[in-house]
Amino acid sequence: MPTQLKRYLSKYARIPLAQDLGSLCRRYLRWMENHNYDLATNGERYVLERLRNSGMKTLFDVGANLGTWTSMARGILPDAEVHCFEIVPEIAVKLSVMTRSDSGITVNQFGLGDAERDAVVKFYPESPGLSSLVDYPHPHAARTVAARIRRGDWYCREKSIEQVDFLKIDVEGAEELVLQGFADMLDRHRIVIIQFEYGRANILQHFLLYDAYQLLTGHGFIVGKLYPDGVDFLPYSFDREDFLGPNYLAVQESRPDLIARLRSH
């Protein structure tokens, strides 16, 4: 940007017109960077559709809430089994009732994390999808509930699951804890695709996008941001540390076929 223009913008940055322009630019940036949590349009549905006939057999929905993603996944990949994990007992019970007629769905009334332990969850009855182990300051009424956490590795051993084809993580800032619980599966490259959320809650957990890249690329993944038309697989750069979210995807480098299917065009 030319120096003269920079000086001009700096001089008039506080006038109403400039502030309105700045607000418009911020909204445009959020739109360009896919700040969109609608599964049907933000790329999540697109990814599942691109994975048809790719051998997806075992899916994990960590932070399943009322099963919106699970229902979509079962509709698109009917041969895949979905293991749901919902940490809020009240919501987990509802999900169990809602899915009891589908033998391809297993609902677990506990969350996944770094250890087998009791936990306290901040539960938002009117917006249960915001419930989290992280004390994020949402402007909604909340109450704390007692919950249970287990490690993903232990669950896989207990259920004799040798490979997780798709691990979807939506846990409102506790993504690192979930990944820590899969340390053995990650070391053995037994997770093929990981979808994880990234946003402002990561600030409170001190788990930045940089840290996610370091962890996942260290286990043989290629990582990219999810857009409506696929995944933009690119190396980490500081410019990406914008906390706009919503989702990133990691795919094992040993599966170039899946990377090619999912790459944005």
LUMZA-580982 format. One record per residue (C-alpha): residue number from 1; chain; x negated, y, z. Coordinates in pm, 1 decimal. Last residue first. Example, Ala and Ser with C-alpha at 12.3 -4.5 7.8 and 13.67 -1.06 7.14 Angstrom:
// residues 2
{nr = 2 kette = A px = -1367.0 py = -106.0 pz = 714.0}
{nr = 1 kette = A px = -1230.0 py = -450.0 pz = 780.0}
This chain:
// residues 265
{nr = 265 kette = A px = 1046.6 py = -2655.3 pz = -748.0}
{nr = 264 kette = A px = 1038.4 py = -2749.4 pz = -381.3}
{nr = 263 kette = A px = 854.7 py = -3070.1 pz = -288.5}
{nr = 262 kette = A px = 1081.4 py = -3343.6 pz = -153.9}
{nr = 261 kette = A px = 1059.4 py = -3606.2 pz = -425.8}
{nr = 260 kette = A px = 688.3 py = -3543.6 pz = -487.9}
{nr = 259 kette = A px = 611.1 py = -3573.5 pz = -117.3}
{nr = 258 kette = A px = 811.9 py = -3895.4 pz = -105.2}
{nr = 257 kette = A px = 611.5 py = -4054.2 pz = -385.9}
{nr = 256 kette = A px = 286.6 py = -3918.6 pz = -240.9}
{nr = 255 kette = A px = 345.0 py = -4141.7 pz = 64.7}
{nr = 254 kette = A px = -1.6 py = -4187.8 pz = 220.2}
{nr = 253 kette = A px = -1.9 py = -3815.5 pz = 295.7}
{nr = 252 kette = A px = 265.3 py = -3889.2 pz = 557.9}
{nr = 251 kette = A px = 539.3 py = -3629.4 pz = 541.8}
{nr = 250 kette = A px = 596.4 py = -3332.6 pz = 774.2}
{nr = 249 kette = A px = 900.9 py = -3108.5 pz = 736.0}
{nr = 248 kette = A px = 963.8 py = -2764.5 pz = 882.6}
{nr = 247 kette = A px = 1293.2 py = -2620.2 pz = 994.7}
{nr = 246 kette = A px = 1457.5 py = -2296.9 pz = 1113.3}
{nr = 245 kette = A px = 1267.2 py = -2091.2 pz = 1159.6}
{nr = 244 kette = A px = 1207.3 py = -1718.6 pz = 1180.8}
{nr = 243 kette = A px = 927.7 py = -1748.1 pz = 1438.3}
{nr = 242 kette = A px = 694.1 py = -1552.2 pz = 1204.5}
{nr = 241 kette = A px = 371.3 py = -1755.7 pz = 1230.4}
{nr = 240 kette = A px = 372.9 py = -1822.4 pz = 856.4}
{nr = 239 kette = A px = 150.1 py = -1521.7 pz = 787.8}
{nr = 238 kette = A px = -115.2 py = -1678.8 pz = 1010.3}
{nr = 237 kette = A px = -167.6 py = -1949.0 pz = 748.0}
{nr = 236 kette = A px = -116.1 py = -2323.4 pz = 766.6}
{nr = 235 kette = A px = -165.3 py = -2525.3 pz = 451.7}
{nr = 234 kette = A px = 126.7 py = -2538.8 pz = 206.5}
{nr = 233 kette = A px = 407.0 py = -2783.8 pz = 129.6}
{nr = 232 kette = A px = 711.4 py = -2574.6 pz = 37.0}
{nr = 231 kette = A px = 984.8 py = -2830.4 pz = 98.1}
{nr = 230 kette = A px = 1305.4 py = -2856.2 pz = -102.3}
{nr = 229 kette = A px = 1562.8 py = -2647.2 pz = -287.1}
{nr = 228 kette = A px = 1740.6 py = -2496.2 pz = 14.5}
{nr = 227 kette = A px = 1405.6 py = -2433.0 pz = 188.6}
{nr = 226 kette = A px = 1212.6 py = -2646.6 pz = 437.0}
{nr = 225 kette = A px = 868.1 py = -2527.4 pz = 537.8}
{nr = 224 kette = A px = 569.9 py = -2750.6 pz = 478.1}
{nr = 223 kette = A px = 343.0 py = -3008.2 pz = 639.2}
{nr = 222 kette = A px = 120.0 py = -3284.7 pz = 504.1}
{nr = 221 kette = A px = 80.0 py = -3557.5 pz = 761.0}
{nr = 220 kette = A px = -220.5 py = -3776.6 pz = 839.7}
{nr = 219 kette = A px = -216.5 py = -3769.0 pz = 1218.6}
{nr = 218 kette = A px = -444.0 py = -3466.4 pz = 1253.2}
{nr = 217 kette = A px = -218.8 py = -3290.7 pz = 1002.8}
{nr = 216 kette = A px = 58.1 py = -3335.8 pz = 1258.3}
{nr = 215 kette = A px = -111.9 py = -3203.1 pz = 1569.7}
{nr = 214 kette = A px = -291.1 py = -2912.2 pz = 1405.1}
{nr = 213 kette = A px = 18.2 py = -2810.8 pz = 1207.5}
{nr = 212 kette = A px = 234.8 py = -2819.6 pz = 1519.5}
{nr = 211 kette = A px = -23.6 py = -2614.2 pz = 1709.8}
{nr = 210 kette = A px = -34.9 py = -2348.6 pz = 1437.4}
{nr = 209 kette = A px = 345.2 py = -2337.2 pz = 1435.1}
{nr = 208 kette = A px = 311.5 py = -2233.5 pz = 1796.1}
{nr = 207 kette = A px = 363.3 py = -2439.0 pz = 2107.5}
{nr = 206 kette = A px = 324.9 py = -2193.4 pz = 2394.8}
{nr = 205 kette = A px = 654.3 py = -2326.1 pz = 2536.2}
{nr = 204 kette = A px = 808.0 py = -1978.3 pz = 2568.0}
{nr = 203 kette = A px = 687.7 py = -1883.0 pz = 2220.9}
{nr = 202 kette = A px = 832.2 py = -2202.3 pz = 2073.6}
{nr = 201 kette = A px = 1177.4 py = -2079.7 pz = 2174.8}
{nr = 200 kette = A px = 1137.1 py = -1810.5 pz = 1909.9}
{nr = 199 kette = A px = 1156.1 py = -2053.0 pz = 1621.9}
{nr = 198 kette = A px = 1041.3 py = -2384.5 pz = 1479.5}
{nr = 197 kette = A px = 1261.6 py = -2688.4 pz = 1432.6}
{nr = 196 kette = A px = 1124.2 py = -3027.2 pz = 1339.6}
{nr = 195 kette = A px = 1168.4 py = -3276.1 pz = 1056.7}
{nr = 194 kette = A px = 927.4 py = -3568.6 pz = 1071.0}
{nr = 193 kette = A px = 877.3 py = -3817.3 pz = 788.9}
{nr = 192 kette = A px = 690.4 py = -4151.7 pz = 783.3}
{nr = 191 kette = A px = 643.3 py = -4244.9 pz = 1147.5}
{nr = 190 kette = A px = 433.0 py = -4558.7 pz = 1198.1}
{nr = 189 kette = A px = 100.2 py = -4387.5 pz = 1130.6}
{nr = 188 kette = A px = -63.6 py = -4594.1 pz = 1408.2}
{nr = 187 kette = A px = -170.1 py = -4285.0 pz = 1602.1}
{nr = 186 kette = A px = 173.4 py = -4132.3 pz = 1548.6}
{nr = 185 kette = A px = 352.0 py = -4439.0 pz = 1682.8}
{nr = 184 kette = A px = 119.6 py = -4437.8 pz = 1984.5}
{nr = 183 kette = A px = 164.0 py = -4067.9 pz = 2059.1}
{nr = 182 kette = A px = 542.5 py = -4073.9 pz = 2015.5}
{nr = 181 kette = A px = 616.0 py = -3921.4 pz = 2358.5}
{nr = 180 kette = A px = 379.9 py = -3636.6 pz = 2280.1}
{nr = 179 kette = A px = 595.8 py = -3557.1 pz = 1976.5}
{nr = 178 kette = A px = 904.4 py = -3519.6 pz = 2197.4}
{nr = 177 kette = A px = 719.4 py = -3292.7 pz = 2440.4}
{nr = 176 kette = A px = 590.7 py = -3077.1 pz = 2153.1}
{nr = 175 kette = A px = 941.2 py = -3031.2 pz = 2016.1}
{nr = 174 kette = A px = 1078.2 py = -2885.9 pz = 2342.2}
{nr = 173 kette = A px = 1174.6 py = -2550.2 pz = 2186.4}
{nr = 172 kette = A px = 1544.0 py = -2602.7 pz = 2114.9}
{nr = 171 kette = A px = 1549.0 py = -2982.4 pz = 2085.2}
{nr = 170 kette = A px = 1620.1 py = -3045.4 pz = 1718.0}
{nr = 169 kette = A px = 1384.4 py = -3324.4 pz = 1612.2}
{nr = 168 kette = A px = 1459.8 py = -3543.6 pz = 1308.3}
{nr = 167 kette = A px = 1237.2 py = -3850.7 pz = 1281.6}
{nr = 166 kette = A px = 1276.6 py = -4023.9 pz = 945.4}
{nr = 165 kette = A px = 1129.2 py = -4361.2 pz = 852.4}
{nr = 164 kette = A px = 1062.0 py = -4475.6 pz = 1206.7}
{nr = 163 kette = A px = 855.9 py = -4792.5 pz = 1190.0}
{nr = 162 kette = A px = 801.4 py = -5105.0 pz = 1397.9}
{nr = 161 kette = A px = 1120.7 py = -5082.0 pz = 1600.5}
{nr = 160 kette = A px = 1129.5 py = -5374.5 pz = 1843.7}
{nr = 159 kette = A px = 1405.9 py = -5203.9 pz = 2047.8}
{nr = 158 kette = A px = 1202.3 py = -5191.5 pz = 2370.6}
{nr = 157 kette = A px = 882.2 py = -5109.7 pz = 2182.4}
{nr = 156 kette = A px = 1050.5 py = -4826.3 pz = 1993.7}
{nr = 155 kette = A px = 1203.8 py = -4689.9 pz = 2313.3}
{nr = 154 kette = A px = 871.0 py = -4695.9 pz = 2492.2}
{nr = 153 kette = A px = 702.5 py = -4506.4 pz = 2210.0}
{nr = 152 kette = A px = 982.7 py = -4247.6 pz = 2206.6}
{nr = 151 kette = A px = 919.1 py = -4167.6 pz = 2570.8}
{nr = 150 kette = A px = 1219.4 py = -4136.2 pz = 2801.7}
{nr = 149 kette = A px = 1406.4 py = -3842.1 pz = 2952.8}
{nr = 148 kette = A px = 1704.7 py = -3832.1 pz = 3189.1}
{nr = 147 kette = A px = 1946.4 py = -3553.0 pz = 3274.4}
{nr = 146 kette = A px = 2074.9 py = -3338.7 pz = 3558.1}
{nr = 145 kette = A px = 2279.3 py = -3039.7 pz = 3452.0}
{nr = 144 kette = A px = 2219.4 py = -2665.9 pz = 3472.4}
{nr = 143 kette = A px = 2489.9 py = -2418.5 pz = 3378.1}
{nr = 142 kette = A px = 2524.0 py = -2176.0 pz = 3091.8}
{nr = 141 kette = A px = 2735.3 py = -1880.9 pz = 2978.1}
{nr = 140 kette = A px = 2601.0 py = -1729.4 pz = 2658.6}
{nr = 139 kette = A px = 2361.4 py = -1444.1 pz = 2584.3}
{nr = 138 kette = A px = 2069.5 py = -1684.5 pz = 2521.6}
{nr = 137 kette = A px = 1765.2 py = -1624.2 pz = 2740.8}
{nr = 136 kette = A px = 1565.0 py = -1943.5 pz = 2664.5}
{nr = 135 kette = A px = 1500.2 py = -2155.3 pz = 2972.3}
{nr = 134 kette = A px = 1354.9 py = -2449.7 pz = 2781.3}
{nr = 133 kette = A px = 1483.2 py = -2797.3 pz = 2869.0}
{nr = 132 kette = A px = 1755.7 py = -2722.5 pz = 2617.6}
{nr = 131 kette = A px = 2119.4 py = -2672.5 pz = 2534.3}
{nr = 130 kette = A px = 2169.1 py = -2448.0 pz = 2230.0}
{nr = 129 kette = A px = 2368.8 py = -2709.5 pz = 2038.6}
{nr = 128 kette = A px = 2617.2 py = -2715.6 pz = 2325.8}
{nr = 127 kette = A px = 2753.1 py = -2370.5 pz = 2235.0}
{nr = 126 kette = A px = 3064.0 py = -2321.2 pz = 2453.8}
{nr = 125 kette = A px = 2939.0 py = -2560.5 pz = 2723.8}
{nr = 124 kette = A px = 2583.0 py = -2417.8 pz = 2719.4}
{nr = 123 kette = A px = 2365.2 py = -2657.7 pz = 2917.5}
{nr = 122 kette = A px = 2024.7 py = -2567.8 pz = 3063.0}
{nr = 121 kette = A px = 1875.1 py = -2909.1 pz = 3128.9}
{nr = 120 kette = A px = 1712.2 py = -3038.1 pz = 3445.8}
{nr = 119 kette = A px = 1496.9 py = -3346.4 pz = 3406.5}
{nr = 118 kette = A px = 1437.9 py = -3691.9 pz = 3547.4}
{nr = 117 kette = A px = 1140.5 py = -3881.5 pz = 3417.9}
{nr = 116 kette = A px = 1000.7 py = -4129.8 pz = 3169.3}
{nr = 115 kette = A px = 731.4 py = -3921.6 pz = 3003.3}
{nr = 114 kette = A px = 653.4 py = -3681.8 pz = 2718.2}
{nr = 113 kette = A px = 1001.7 py = -3642.0 pz = 2580.2}
{nr = 112 kette = A px = 1311.3 py = -3808.4 pz = 2441.3}
{nr = 111 kette = A px = 1657.6 py = -3735.3 pz = 2574.1}
{nr = 110 kette = A px = 1911.8 py = -3961.7 pz = 2739.2}
{nr = 109 kette = A px = 2256.2 py = -4100.9 pz = 2663.5}
{nr = 108 kette = A px = 2145.0 py = -4310.1 pz = 2368.9}
{nr = 107 kette = A px = 2390.0 py = -4343.5 pz = 2081.5}
{nr = 106 kette = A px = 2331.3 py = -4618.5 pz = 1826.1}
{nr = 105 kette = A px = 2486.6 py = -4560.6 pz = 1483.7}
{nr = 104 kette = A px = 2512.7 py = -4821.6 pz = 1209.1}
{nr = 103 kette = A px = 2796.6 py = -5001.6 pz = 1385.7}
{nr = 102 kette = A px = 3024.6 py = -4705.9 pz = 1313.5}
{nr = 101 kette = A px = 3354.8 py = -4731.6 pz = 1504.2}
{nr = 100 kette = A px = 3197.0 py = -4602.9 pz = 1826.5}
{nr = 99 kette = A px = 3083.9 py = -4279.5 pz = 1663.8}
{nr = 98 kette = A px = 3318.5 py = -4023.0 pz = 1822.9}
{nr = 97 kette = A px = 3328.8 py = -4202.6 pz = 2157.0}
{nr = 96 kette = A px = 2950.1 py = -4220.8 pz = 2183.6}
{nr = 95 kette = A px = 2922.0 py = -3855.9 pz = 2077.6}
{nr = 94 kette = A px = 3159.8 py = -3750.1 pz = 2353.3}
{nr = 93 kette = A px = 2956.3 py = -3945.5 pz = 2609.3}
{nr = 92 kette = A px = 2635.2 py = -3787.8 pz = 2483.8}
{nr = 91 kette = A px = 2788.2 py = -3441.9 pz = 2515.5}
{nr = 90 kette = A px = 2867.6 py = -3488.7 pz = 2885.0}
{nr = 89 kette = A px = 2531.6 py = -3655.0 pz = 2952.2}
{nr = 88 kette = A px = 2325.9 py = -3369.6 pz = 2798.8}
{nr = 87 kette = A px = 2004.9 py = -3533.8 pz = 2671.3}
{nr = 86 kette = A px = 2139.5 py = -3665.6 pz = 2342.1}
{nr = 85 kette = A px = 1935.5 py = -3923.4 pz = 2152.0}
{nr = 84 kette = A px = 2083.7 py = -4077.7 pz = 1839.1}
{nr = 83 kette = A px = 1942.5 py = -4385.4 pz = 1664.6}
{nr = 82 kette = A px = 2060.0 py = -4389.3 pz = 1303.7}
{nr = 81 kette = A px = 2058.8 py = -4704.2 pz = 1091.7}
{nr = 80 kette = A px = 2002.7 py = -4662.8 pz = 720.3}
{nr = 79 kette = A px = 2205.8 py = -4844.5 pz = 455.5}
{nr = 78 kette = A px = 2462.6 py = -4562.4 pz = 434.2}
{nr = 77 kette = A px = 2202.3 py = -4300.6 pz = 336.7}
{nr = 76 kette = A px = 2414.4 py = -4003.8 pz = 221.8}
{nr = 75 kette = A px = 2715.5 py = -4057.8 pz = 447.3}
{nr = 74 kette = A px = 2506.0 py = -4190.4 pz = 734.0}
{nr = 73 kette = A px = 2277.8 py = -3886.6 pz = 711.6}
{nr = 72 kette = A px = 2568.8 py = -3641.9 pz = 715.9}
{nr = 71 kette = A px = 2722.6 py = -3808.1 pz = 1019.9}
{nr = 70 kette = A px = 2387.1 py = -3809.5 pz = 1196.0}
{nr = 69 kette = A px = 2328.8 py = -3442.4 pz = 1118.7}
{nr = 68 kette = A px = 2666.2 py = -3342.1 pz = 1265.4}
{nr = 67 kette = A px = 2634.0 py = -3583.8 pz = 1558.0}
{nr = 66 kette = A px = 2787.1 py = -3395.8 pz = 1847.7}
{nr = 65 kette = A px = 2447.5 py = -3294.1 pz = 1994.3}
{nr = 64 kette = A px = 2187.3 py = -3518.7 pz = 1827.8}
{nr = 63 kette = A px = 1884.2 py = -3371.2 pz = 1998.9}
{nr = 62 kette = A px = 1659.6 py = -3641.6 pz = 1863.2}
{nr = 61 kette = A px = 1824.5 py = -3798.8 pz = 1557.2}
{nr = 60 kette = A px = 1604.1 py = -4097.6 pz = 1474.0}
{nr = 59 kette = A px = 1639.1 py = -4269.4 pz = 1135.1}
{nr = 58 kette = A px = 1551.2 py = -4628.7 pz = 1050.0}
{nr = 57 kette = A px = 1604.0 py = -4776.3 pz = 702.7}
{nr = 56 kette = A px = 1489.6 py = -4519.9 pz = 445.8}
{nr = 55 kette = A px = 1373.0 py = -4723.6 pz = 146.3}
{nr = 54 kette = A px = 1358.4 py = -4444.9 pz = -111.8}
{nr = 53 kette = A px = 1691.2 py = -4518.3 pz = -282.5}
{nr = 52 kette = A px = 1835.3 py = -4185.4 pz = -164.5}
{nr = 51 kette = A px = 1568.0 py = -3964.0 pz = -12.1}
{nr = 50 kette = A px = 1644.5 py = -3664.7 pz = -234.4}
{nr = 49 kette = A px = 1997.2 py = -3659.3 pz = -90.0}
{nr = 48 kette = A px = 1855.1 py = -3650.9 pz = 262.0}
{nr = 47 kette = A px = 1630.6 py = -3358.3 pz = 173.2}
{nr = 46 kette = A px = 1912.2 py = -3162.7 pz = 7.0}
{nr = 45 kette = A px = 2131.0 py = -3204.0 pz = 314.1}
{nr = 44 kette = A px = 1863.3 py = -3045.1 pz = 531.1}
{nr = 43 kette = A px = 1787.1 py = -2776.8 pz = 272.8}
{nr = 42 kette = A px = 1955.4 py = -2473.5 pz = 430.9}
{nr = 41 kette = A px = 2289.5 py = -2513.0 pz = 252.2}
{nr = 40 kette = A px = 2477.0 py = -2809.6 pz = 399.9}
{nr = 39 kette = A px = 2287.7 py = -2808.8 pz = 727.4}
{nr = 38 kette = A px = 2389.3 py = -2448.8 pz = 802.4}
{nr = 37 kette = A px = 2115.8 py = -2316.7 pz = 1031.8}
{nr = 36 kette = A px = 1985.4 py = -2046.5 pz = 798.6}
{nr = 35 kette = A px = 1687.5 py = -1816.6 pz = 840.4}
{nr = 34 kette = A px = 1574.1 py = -1926.7 pz = 494.9}
{nr = 33 kette = A px = 1258.5 py = -1713.0 pz = 466.2}
{nr = 32 kette = A px = 1408.9 py = -1499.5 pz = 189.1}
{nr = 31 kette = A px = 1721.6 py = -1437.8 pz = 395.8}
{nr = 30 kette = A px = 1521.4 py = -1345.4 pz = 706.1}
{nr = 29 kette = A px = 1305.0 py = -1116.1 pz = 492.8}
{nr = 28 kette = A px = 1612.7 py = -947.7 pz = 344.4}
{nr = 27 kette = A px = 1752.9 py = -890.9 pz = 691.1}
{nr = 26 kette = A px = 1423.0 py = -733.5 pz = 797.0}
{nr = 25 kette = A px = 1420.2 py = -512.5 pz = 487.7}
{nr = 24 kette = A px = 1773.8 py = -393.0 pz = 560.3}
{nr = 23 kette = A px = 1677.6 py = -307.5 pz = 917.0}
{nr = 22 kette = A px = 1376.6 py = -111.6 pz = 791.2}
{nr = 21 kette = A px = 1595.1 py = 79.7 pz = 546.2}
{nr = 20 kette = A px = 1837.9 py = 165.5 pz = 824.3}
{nr = 19 kette = A px = 1546.4 py = 280.9 pz = 1038.8}
{nr = 18 kette = A px = 1415.5 py = 494.3 pz = 755.1}
{nr = 17 kette = A px = 1756.1 py = 655.9 pz = 709.0}
{nr = 16 kette = A px = 1795.6 py = 716.6 pz = 1081.9}
{nr = 15 kette = A px = 1457.7 py = 896.6 pz = 1124.0}
{nr = 14 kette = A px = 1200.7 py = 713.1 pz = 1333.2}
{nr = 13 kette = A px = 965.0 py = 596.5 pz = 1057.6}
{nr = 12 kette = A px = 931.9 py = 942.2 pz = 902.5}
{nr = 11 kette = A px = 564.5 py = 1011.7 pz = 971.3}
{nr = 10 kette = A px = 456.1 py = 646.8 pz = 949.1}
{nr = 9 kette = A px = 635.0 py = 601.1 pz = 618.1}
{nr = 8 kette = A px = 466.8 py = 908.4 pz = 473.8}
{nr = 7 kette = A px = 123.7 py = 814.1 pz = 603.8}
{nr = 6 kette = A px = 154.5 py = 465.1 pz = 454.3}
{nr = 5 kette = A px = 267.8 py = 615.0 pz = 124.7}
{nr = 4 kette = A px = -38.1 py = 838.6 pz = 109.7}
{nr = 3 kette = A px = -271.5 py = 549.8 pz = 194.8}
{nr = 2 kette = A px = -148.3 py = 340.4 pz = -97.1}
{nr = 1 kette = A px = 0.0 py = 0.0 pz = 0.0}
